[in-house]
Amino acid sequence: MSSSQANNAASAPSHNQLDTKAQAWSALFSEPMSDLVKRYTSSVFFDKRLWQADIAGSLAHAEMLAAQGVISVEDHASIQRGMAQITQEIESGAFEWKLDLEDVHLNIEARLTQLVGDAGKRLHTGRSRNDQVATDVRLWLRGEIDLISDLLKELQVSLVDVAEQNVDVILPGFTHLQVAQPVSFGHHMLAYVEMFKRDAERMADVRRRTNVLPLGSAALAGTTYPLDRERVAKTLGMEGVCQNSLDAVSDRDFAIEFTAAASLCMVHVSRLSEELIIWMSQNFGFIKIADRFTTGSSIMPQKKNPDVPELARGKTGRVVGHLMGLITLMKGQPLAYNKDNQEDKEPLFDTVDTLKDTLRIFAEMVGGQLNPATGQKEGGITVNAQAMEQAALKGYATATDLADYLVKKGLPFRDAHETVAHAVKAATTHACDLSELPLAVLQGFHPAIEKDVYECLSLRGSLNARNTLGGTAPAQVRAQLARHRARLA
């Protein structure tokens, strides 16, 4: 054993000493914390997931302290060595997380001190747990946003795949859940691509504001040590430093903003879920969902239930609830840090977990699973084009096209609207579609109607006619598909 190792071993407190003097502030107090309070205030068993961020932040802080001459080169080397061993212990499951040490930060610091002695105690120079935890959560959330962004891309690709396969499939478009106008099923799927595209943009924006360094703000007022905070930010790949120490330690806007973005993303998932549930029902029969995403009934053998979309619809309320909880958590807090902020982690963690799981399963449920042997996606949703087209014929979906036809013949739109309403009433009386009314009957509503009216009254003609930017005509849908393919490549 070298002399430095011997000194470290001699200065390191024993395991028992660490247990009996667990709190970093214990010298001030005349009685130990009660077991009830320990359990009530401890966060280690949920915030231990921050360990990688905590170690990364500590190593960057230690490197800066050494560069600034605040700690010695030898202490810096000891801290690096100790953190490497702690990393190995946590990854292997050998690390002992202790309730008495309250949180992830004190658990790691105590173990570091046990391993390297006084060097471990010097690591906390120029920082507080207030700026430390704010840094850890930001680092952790930054990585999770990157994963979520990848999952959002996967889901968009799955939706684009389905859209591309069904450009020419006619779906009854609904308003008020009543048949309105025919649309391309591919066009309908691309509406969700646009939603998830905006979600990805919001996540990127949240990441930018999350990726700012609080470390070095200390407890609330900054520190007397000559810290180089910009150096730490650069080491950690952060885009800047928090400019006000009070705001830095107490700000949780980034967590609220992320949860708001996640809530909106889950709302989009929920809207898609609602449509999948409706479309899968026997009353519609528009799609089938692969068996591995459905369940049966314990009493009714014929049932196939869309449990995944139903549960995603329910989990949306869970995530929105976390958003309300975080907003309420922050609304009455004075500056700067307060213990209330310990309650930011569990809703944030659960929001991240719920969103990641949901996006991952929806990408596969919608688009299918890649078969390594063929390189093709298999499974996913199966479209019943015939059922969709038959449903579109039930609600006079081309009535607006007849009105547009009359406008082109010179009628004001309001007059054309009234004329077509009479035609629909007649078709309803005869239990037929507008396209099945004889020409003579249609001309009875207006003499300008000619034989060419039947082209605009057909579902396909209606679809093709909407050939404007953003419209449902197959030519426009294919143009949008090309745009999304290029964007997602």
ZIKA-V873914 format. One record per residue. N is the residue number from 1. SS is DSSP state (@ for helix, = for strand, . for the rest). PSI is psi in whole degrees, -180 to 180 (none if undefined). NEAR is the number of other ideal C-beta (glycine too) atoms within 10 Angstrom. Layout:
<<N,SS,PSI,NEAR> <N,SS,PSI,NEAR>>
This chain:
<<1,.,132,8> <2,.,165,7> <3,@,-38,7> <4,@,-39,14> <5,@,-39,12> <6,@,-41,11> <7,@,-42,13> <8,@,-44,23> <9,@,-38,12> <10,@,-35,9> <11,@,-17,14> <12,.,131,20> <13,.,153,16> <14,.,169,9> <15,@,-42,11> <16,@,-40,8> <17,@,-38,11> <18,@,-39,18> <19,@,-41,13> <20,@,-19,12> <21,.,54,14> <22,.,-44,19> <23,.,141,15> <24,.,-11,14> <25,.,12,6> <26,@,-23,11> <27,@,-23,7> <28,@,-20,6> <29,.,149,9> <30,.,-8,4> <31,.,151,5> <32,.,158,14> <33,.,140,16> <34,.,154,9> <35,@,-35,10> <36,@,-45,8> <37,@,-37,10> <38,@,-48,16> <39,@,-36,10> <40,@,-37,9> <41,@,-12,12> <42,.,144,18> <43,.,0,17> <44,@,-31,17> <45,@,-2,12> <46,@,-28,15> <47,@,1,23> <48,@,-16,16> <49,@,-12,15> <50,@,6,25> <51,@,-40,21> <52,@,-43,15> <53,@,-39,22> <54,@,-44,26> <55,@,-42,19> <56,@,-44,20> <57,@,-40,28> <58,@,-40,27> <59,@,-40,20> <60,@,-40,22> <61,@,-44,29> <62,@,-41,25> <63,@,-42,18> <64,@,-42,25> <65,@,-40,25> <66,@,-43,18> <67,@,-31,14> <68,.,-2,14> <69,.,15,9> <70,.,-38,20> <71,.,163,23> <72,.,162,13> <73,@,-37,10> <74,@,-43,12> <75,@,-41,23> <76,@,-44,21> <77,@,-39,15> <78,@,-42,25> <79,@,-43,25> <80,@,-44,16> <81,@,-44,15> <82,@,-42,25> <83,@,-34,23> <84,@,-42,13> <85,@,-40,14> <86,@,-41,22> <87,@,-46,17> <88,@,-41,11> <89,@,-43,14> <90,@,-44,19> <91,@,-32,11> <92,@,-9,8> <93,.,7,6> <94,.,-14,8> <95,.,136,18> <96,.,110,9> <97,.,128,15> <98,.,129,16> <99,@,-38,13> <100,@,-25,19> <101,@,7,23> <102,.,-54,21> <103,.,178,25> <104,@,-36,26> <105,@,-50,25> <106,@,-32,19> <107,@,-46,25> <108,@,-42,26> <109,@,-41,23> <110,@,-42,21> <111,@,-39,23> <112,@,-45,24> <113,@,-37,22> <114,@,-35,17> <115,@,-39,21> <116,@,5,27> <117,.,-138,23> <118,@,-28,14> <119,@,-38,26> <120,@,-36,26> <121,@,-30,16> <122,@,-15,20> <123,.,-32,25> <124,.,3,18> <125,.,128,16> <126,.,9,24> <127,.,167,25> <128,.,164,20> <129,@,-21,19> <130,@,-50,21> <131,@,-23,28> <132,@,-49,26> <133,@,-37,26> <134,@,-38,28> <135,@,-45,32> <136,@,-46,28> <137,@,-39,24> <138,@,-44,25> <139,@,-45,23> <140,@,-47,24> <141,@,-36,23> <142,@,-46,21> <143,@,-38,14> <144,@,-37,20> <145,@,-39,22> <146,@,-42,12> <147,@,-43,14> <148,@,-38,25> <149,@,-40,17> <150,@,-41,13> <151,@,-37,20> <152,@,-37,22> <153,@,-44,17> <154,@,-43,19> <155,@,-42,28> <156,@,-42,24> <157,@,-41,19> <158,@,-43,23> <159,@,-39,26> <160,@,-40,22> <161,@,-47,18> <162,@,-42,24> <163,@,-43,25> <164,@,-33,17> <165,@,-14,14> <166,.,33,21> <167,.,-41,22> <168,.,3,14> <169,.,130,22> <170,=,125,24> <171,=,138,26> <172,=,118,22> <173,=,142,18> <174,=,146,17> <175,=,141,8> <176,.,23,6> <177,.,25,7> <178,=,144,8> <179,=,128,18> <180,=,-69,17> <181,=,152,21> <182,=,140,26> <183,=,159,25> <184,=,135,26> <185,@,-35,25> <186,@,-41,25> <187,@,-41,25> <188,@,-43,21> <189,@,-37,26> <190,@,-20,27> <191,@,-39,14> <192,@,-31,22> <193,@,-42,23> <194,@,-41,15> <195,@,-48,19> <196,@,-25,23> <197,@,-46,17> <198,@,-37,15> <199,@,-43,25> <200,@,-39,21> <201,@,-40,13> <202,@,-41,18> <203,@,-40,22> <204,@,-37,13> <205,@,-42,12> <206,@,-40,24> <207,@,-41,22> <208,@,-42,14> <209,@,-23,14> <210,@,-34,23> <211,.,54,19> <212,.,141,20> <213,=,120,26> <214,.,-23,29> <215,.,137,30> <216,.,-9,26> <217,.,-14,32> <218,.,-144,24> <219,.,-43,15> <220,.,-21,17> <221,.,8,12> <222,.,-167,17> <223,.,160,18> <224,.,-9,8> <225,.,150,14> <226,.,70,11> <227,.,149,22> <228,.,87,16> <229,@,-35,23> <230,@,-35,14> <231,@,-43,17> <232,@,-43,25> <233,@,-44,23> <234,@,-43,16> <235,@,-39,17> <236,.,1,20> <237,.,29,11> <238,.,155,23> <239,.,-5,14> <240,.,-174,13> <241,=,150,18> <242,.,133,23> <243,.,-10,9> <244,.,121,14> <245,@,-36,20> <246,@,-47,15> <247,@,-39,15> <248,@,-44,26> <249,@,-20,27> <250,@,-10,22> <251,.,128,22> <252,.,21,20> <253,@,-40,14> <254,@,-37,22> <255,@,-41,26> <256,@,-44,21> <257,@,-41,17> <258,@,-46,27> <259,@,-32,28> <260,@,-45,18> <261,@,-40,25> <262,@,-39,28> <263,@,-44,20> <264,@,-38,18> <265,@,-43,25> <266,@,-32,26> <267,@,-40,16> <268,@,-42,18> <269,@,-41,26> <270,@,-39,20> <271,@,-43,15> <272,@,-42,22> <273,@,-45,24> <274,@,-41,14> <275,@,-42,17> <276,@,-40,24> <277,@,-45,19> <278,@,-48,16> <279,@,-30,23> <280,@,-21,20> <281,.,153,12> <282,.,-27,7> <283,.,-23,9> <284,.,-57,16> <285,.,30,15> <286,.,-33,24> <287,=,166,21> <288,=,144,15> <289,=,137,23> <290,.,143,16> <291,@,-32,10> <292,@,-8,10> <293,@,12,19> <294,.,169,18> <295,=,168,13> <296,.,-171,13> <297,.,145,10> <298,.,-14,7> <299,.,-28,6> <300,.,104,8> <301,.,-16,7> <302,.,-7,7> <303,.,142,11> <304,.,107,14> <305,=,136,15> <306,.,67,22> <307,@,-37,14> <308,@,-53,22> <309,@,-34,26> <310,@,-44,16> <311,@,-37,13> <312,@,-38,25> <313,@,-40,20> <314,@,-40,11> <315,@,-21,19> <316,@,-43,23> <317,@,-35,12> <318,@,-47,14> <319,@,-43,25> <320,@,-36,19> <321,@,-39,15> <322,@,-39,24> <323,@,-46,22> <324,@,-38,12> <325,@,-43,18> <326,@,-40,23> <327,@,-44,13> <328,@,-38,10> <329,@,-40,19> <330,@,-17,19> <331,.,-27,7> <332,.,13,8> <333,.,127,13> <334,.,162,6> <335,.,142,12> <336,.,-102,19> <337,.,143,21> <338,.,153,14> <339,@,-22,7> <340,@,-35,12> <341,@,-12,21> <342,@,-26,17> <343,@,3,15> <344,@,-22,21> <345,@,-50,21> <346,@,-45,14> <347,@,-36,21> <348,@,-46,24> <349,@,-45,19> <350,@,-35,17> <351,@,-46,27> <352,@,-49,23> <353,@,-45,12> <354,@,-45,18> <355,@,-45,27> <356,@,-48,16> <357,@,-42,13> <358,@,-47,24> <359,@,-40,24> <360,@,-46,16> <361,@,-33,18> <362,@,-36,25> <363,@,-40,21> <364,@,-40,20> <365,@,-38,25> <366,@,-50,24> <367,@,-13,22> <368,.,178,19> <369,=,138,15> <370,=,128,13> <371,=,112,11> <372,.,-30,7> <373,.,-39,6> <374,.,-18,8> <375,.,9,7> <376,=,153,10> <377,=,139,17> <378,=,148,11> <379,.,-140,18> <380,.,-165,22> <381,=,142,21> <382,=,128,11> <383,=,133,20> <384,.,89,16> <385,@,-37,14> <386,@,-42,12> <387,@,-39,15> <388,@,-46,23> <389,@,-39,17> <390,@,-38,13> <391,@,-34,22> <392,@,-25,24> <393,@,-12,18> <394,@,-19,10> <395,@,23,18> <396,.,50,21> <397,.,-16,26> <398,.,15,26> <399,@,-41,21> <400,@,-34,16> <401,@,-37,25> <402,@,-40,26> <403,@,-44,22> <404,@,-38,18> <405,@,-44,23> <406,@,-35,23> <407,@,-42,15> <408,@,-18,11> <409,.,-2,14> <410,.,-5,9> <411,.,144,17> <412,.,148,10> <413,@,-40,11> <414,@,-37,10> <415,@,-41,14> <416,@,-40,22> <417,@,-45,16> <418,@,-41,13> <419,@,-45,18> <420,@,-33,23> <421,@,-40,13> <422,@,-38,12> <423,@,-41,23> <424,@,-41,15> <425,@,-40,10> <426,@,-43,16> <427,@,-37,19> <428,@,-42,11> <429,@,-38,8> <430,.,4,12> <431,.,47,7> <432,.,169,12> <433,.,160,18> <434,@,-39,24> <435,@,-12,20> <436,@,-4,13> <437,.,136,21> <438,.,152,10> <439,@,-39,12> <440,@,-39,8> <441,@,-44,14> <442,@,-39,22> <443,@,-22,15> <444,@,-24,14> <445,@,-30,18> <446,.,130,18> <447,.,-14,8> <448,.,-12,15> <449,.,130,20> <450,.,-177,12> <451,.,-30,9> <452,.,-5,10> <453,@,-28,21> <454,@,-24,15> <455,@,-44,15> <456,@,-20,20> <457,@,-9,23> <458,.,151,17> <459,@,-43,19> <460,@,-41,13> <461,@,-41,17> <462,@,-44,25> <463,@,-49,28> <464,@,-27,18> <465,@,-23,18> <466,.,60,20> <467,.,52,13> <468,.,160,9> <469,.,124,7> <470,.,-2,11> <471,.,177,18> <472,.,-1,26> <473,.,138,19> <474,@,-35,19> <475,@,-41,11> <476,@,-39,20> <477,@,-41,25> <478,@,-35,16> <479,@,-40,13> <480,@,-37,20> <481,@,-44,20> <482,@,-40,11> <483,@,-45,12> <484,@,-39,19> <485,@,-45,13> <486,@,-40,8> <487,@,-37,12> <488,@,-3,14> <489,.,none,6>>
